[in-house]
Structure formats: structure tokens, C-alpha cells
Amino acid sequence: MDTLNYKRYIAEIEFDLEENIYFSNIVGVRDTVGFHGESVTELKEAFQDAVDFYLDSCEKAGREPNKPFSDEFVD
């Protein structure tokens, strides 16, 4: 499965054949943060906008956002 990565947040990309759009949610956050696009370029922009919106919303609400995935292992 293809993924996008922005500010260490990840999204796994899916395609809807009926609607002819790419779509996804940010993986690993408790909130549902979805986005879509009709092209790969639109999808990438929508993903970045969704991550930025999520971070801004958390800041405005005075709460910590869920941490993005890390490629480091904790012993």
C-alpha cells in the first residue's frame, strides 16, 4: 500500500473506483482526520493541509496532538 509522510505523520492511500478519488486518514491519531483528492498532486496537498489543520486545531484547543510515528525503537 502506498503511503504519504508529512511532518512525520503518515497516511495510507486508497482509491475509490466509483468516485474516482484518492482518499485516506492520518494514521495513528485518535481524531479522524480525513482528506481526498482527484489527483496525486491534489491528494498530497490535501494531506499536508489536513496535518497542518490538525496541529493548528490542537493548539487552539489547548491540547497536545498525538505524536507522529517514529522510526526509532524504544528498548
Secondary structure, DSSP 8 states (H G I E B T S, - for coil): --EEEETTEEEE-EEETTTTEEEEEEET-SS--EEEESSHHHHHHHHHHHHHHHHHHHHHHT--------S----
